[in-house]
Amino acid sequence: MIEILTPTEVEKAHASGALVGTILHTLRDRVRVGTNLLEIDRWAKAMIEDAGADSCYVDYAPSFGRGPFGHHICTAVNDAVLHGLPHDRVLADGDLLTLDLAVSLDGIAADAAISFVVGTPDPADLALIDATERALAAAIAIAGPGTRTGDLSHAIGTVLAGAGYPVNVEFGGHGIGSTMHQDPHVSNTGRPGRGYTLRPGLLLALEPWVMADTDVLVTDPDGWTLRSATGARTAHTEHTVAITGDGVEVLTLPR
């Protein structure tokens, strides 16, 4: 199902998106060398509950996971890139951390992710993160009524491949609204002029992610955490956007 939101629902999405963006950037400011992943999950839980919102992850049990997820945020470290299940791990200097958060507030969901280095950064890690951020910006720059999902995919893939990274097509962006994961799927590479034509009221979670030297994922024994098959470092950047009458609006920026 492709859900087109009413103007009232889009207004609600502004609140959910701002909450997601604010929580992620608050967590980024709090995380230090020595922070435990379970501590991050507790901080996220408290902020979600204080806002009167609901986590989209706690009861999440899709076919590709060993559900329910049971935590409030995804925490992926170094070679982990997607669906990182929080566990008892203390972050070390130089760890590359991705935080992926989705919440529902007043019946509308928003989803975003950020990657950053804890402590001393390696230039190669910063380049990975930069590529995902530039790819996301390229897709947002062309989004609007009449744009096709293939145009977004092509914009993302052009940046990622141009930076020298393989592109995985198993997981990518998606529609979002009254539920977290909806159609249309937005692959991180594709052909322009193909796919669904964007309409005002459509919400999309766009999420470029890469692994430094492979496009092959492996699943941890926890049944959730996805890692690069080679042990290479990874990065993931995501925003929820709303298609408007004359363009696009990014919803998951911090307040």
C-alpha positions in Angstrom: 0.0 0.0 0.0 1.1 3.5 -0.8 -0.3 5.9 1.7 -0.9 9.6 0.8 -1.4 11.7 3.9 -3.9 14.5 4.4 -2.6 18.0 5.2 -3.6 17.4 8.9 -1.6 14.2 9.0 1.4 15.9 7.4 1.3 18.4 10.2 1.4 15.6 12.7 4.4 14.2 10.8 6.3 17.5 11.5 6.0 16.7 15.2 7.1 13.1 14.9 10.0 14.0 12.6 11.2 16.8 14.9 11.1 14.4 17.8 13.2 11.8 16.0 15.8 14.4 14.9 16.0 15.9 18.3 16.5 12.5 20.1 19.2 11.4 17.6 21.2 14.6 18.0 20.8 14.6 21.8 22.1 11.0 21.8 25.0 12.0 19.6 25.9 14.8 22.0 25.8 12.3 25.0 27.7 9.4 23.6 31.3 9.2 24.7 34.1 6.6 24.7 32.9 4.3 27.4 29.2 4.6 26.7 27.4 1.2 26.7 25.0 0.5 23.8 22.3 -0.6 26.4 22.7 2.8 28.0 21.9 4.5 24.7 18.8 2.3 24.4 17.7 3.4 27.9 18.2 7.1 27.0 16.1 6.7 23.8 13.4 4.9 25.7 13.1 7.7 28.3 13.0 10.5 25.7 10.4 8.6 23.6 8.2 8.1 26.7 8.6 11.6 28.0 7.3 12.9 24.6 4.2 10.7 24.8 5.4 8.8 21.7 5.8 5.1 20.9 8.8 3.2 19.6 8.3 1.6 16.2 10.9 -1.1 17.1 10.0 -2.7 20.4 7.3 -5.0 18.9 8.7 -5.0 15.3 8.8 -8.5 14.0 9.3 -8.6 10.2 10.1 -11.7 8.2 13.8 -10.9 7.9 14.4 -10.5 11.7 14.2 -12.8 14.7 11.4 -10.7 16.3 10.2 -8.9 18.2 13.1 -6.5 18.2 12.6 -5.6 21.9 14.6 -2.4 22.0 13.9 1.3 21.2 16.8 2.2 18.9 19.2 0.4 16.5 22.8 0.7 17.4 25.3 -0.5 14.8 29.0 -0.4 15.4 31.9 -0.5 12.8 31.1 -3.4 10.4 27.5 -3.5 11.5 25.2 -1.3 9.4 21.5 -2.1 9.7 19.1 -3.3 12.5 21.9 -3.2 15.1 20.4 -4.9 18.2 21.6 -3.1 21.3 23.7 -5.3 23.6 26.2 -5.1 26.4 29.1 -3.4 24.5 31.1 -0.4 25.7 32.2 2.0 22.9 35.9 2.4 22.3 37.9 5.3 20.9 37.4 5.3 17.1 34.3 3.2 16.9 32.0 4.1 14.0 28.4 4.2 15.4 25.1 4.3 13.6 21.9 5.2 15.4 18.7 4.5 13.6 15.4 5.6 15.3 11.8 5.4 14.3 8.9 6.6 16.5 5.2 7.1 16.2 3.6 10.3 17.6 -0.2 10.9 17.4 -0.5 8.1 14.9 2.2 9.1 12.4 5.7 7.6 12.2 9.1 9.2 11.3 12.4 7.4 10.8 16.0 8.7 10.6 19.6 7.6 11.1 23.0 9.2 11.7 26.5 7.8 11.6 29.4 9.3 13.5 32.8 8.4 15.0 33.1 8.1 18.8 36.4 9.8 19.9 39.2 9.9 17.4 38.0 9.7 13.7 39.7 7.7 10.9 39.6 9.7 7.7 38.3 6.6 5.8 35.4 6.4 8.2 34.6 10.1 7.7 34.7 9.5 3.9 32.1 6.7 4.3 29.8 8.9 6.3 30.3 11.9 3.9 29.3 9.7 0.9 26.0 8.7 2.5 25.2 12.3 3.5 26.0 13.6 0.0 23.9 10.8 -1.5 20.9 11.7 0.7 21.3 15.4 -0.2 21.4 14.5 -3.9 18.1 12.6 -3.6 16.4 15.3 -1.6 17.5 18.0 -4.0 15.5 16.4 -6.9 12.5 15.1 -4.9 9.1 16.7 -5.5 5.8 16.1 -7.4 6.4 14.3 -10.7 9.8 12.9 -9.6 10.0 9.1 -9.8 11.4 6.7 -7.3 13.9 5.6 -9.9 15.2 9.2 -10.1 15.9 9.2 -6.4 17.6 5.8 -6.6 19.7 6.9 -9.5 20.8 10.1 -7.6 21.8 8.1 -4.5 23.6 5.4 -6.4 25.5 7.8 -8.6 27.0 9.5 -5.5 27.8 6.2 -3.7 29.3 4.5 -6.7 31.2 7.7 -7.6 32.8 7.6 -4.2 34.0 4.1 -4.9 31.6 2.1 -2.8 29.6 -1.0 -3.8 25.8 -0.6 -3.5 23.5 -3.2 -1.9 19.9 -3.3 -3.1 18.4 -5.7 -0.5 17.5 -2.8 1.8 16.8 0.8 1.0 14.3 3.7 1.5 10.6 3.2 1.9 7.3 4.9 2.3 6.2 5.8 5.8 3.1 7.2 7.4 0.6 5.5 9.8 3.1 2.6 9.9 6.9 2.6 9.7 7.6 0.5 6.5 5.4 1.0 3.5 5.6 1.1 -0.3 7.1 2.4 -2.4 10.6 0.9 -2.0 13.4 3.3 -2.9 16.5 1.3 -3.8 19.9 2.9 -3.3 20.7 2.6 -6.9 18.4 2.5 -10.0 17.5 3.9 -13.4 16.0 7.3 -13.8 12.5 7.7 -15.2 11.3 4.4 -13.6 9.1 3.6 -10.6 6.3 5.3 -8.7 5.6 9.0 -9.4 5.8 11.1 -6.2 2.7 13.0 -5.1 2.0 15.6 -2.5 1.2 14.0 0.8 3.6 11.1 0.3 6.2 10.6 3.1 9.5 8.8 2.3 12.3 7.6 4.5 15.4 7.9 2.3 18.4 6.0 3.6 21.7 5.7 1.7 24.0 3.2 3.4 27.3 1.6 2.3 29.9 -0.9 3.2 33.5 0.1 2.3 34.5 -2.9 0.1 31.5 -5.2 -0.4 27.8 -5.3 -1.2 27.2 -8.5 0.7 25.6 -8.6 4.1 25.7 -11.3 6.8 23.4 -11.7 9.8 24.6 -11.9 13.4 23.6 -14.8 15.6 21.2 -12.4 17.3 19.0 -12.7 14.2 18.9 -8.9 13.6 22.2 -7.2 13.2 23.4 -7.0 9.6 27.2 -6.7 9.0 29.5 -6.4 6.0 30.6 -9.9 4.9 34.2 -8.8 4.8 34.3 -7.0 8.2 34.6 -3.7 6.4 33.4 -0.5 8.1 29.9 0.9 7.2 27.8 4.1 7.4 24.1 4.9 7.1 22.3 8.3 6.9 18.5 8.7 6.7 15.8 11.4 6.8 12.1 11.2 6.5 10.8 13.7 3.9 7.4 14.9 2.9 6.5 15.6 -0.8 4.7 19.0 -0.9 2.8 20.8 -3.7 6.0 22.4 -5.0 8.9 20.4 -3.7 10.0 18.5 -0.6 10.4 19.1 3.1 12.8 17.3 5.5 10.9 16.4 8.6 13.6 14.7 10.8 15.8 17.7 11.5 16.3 18.5 15.2 14.3 21.2 16.8 
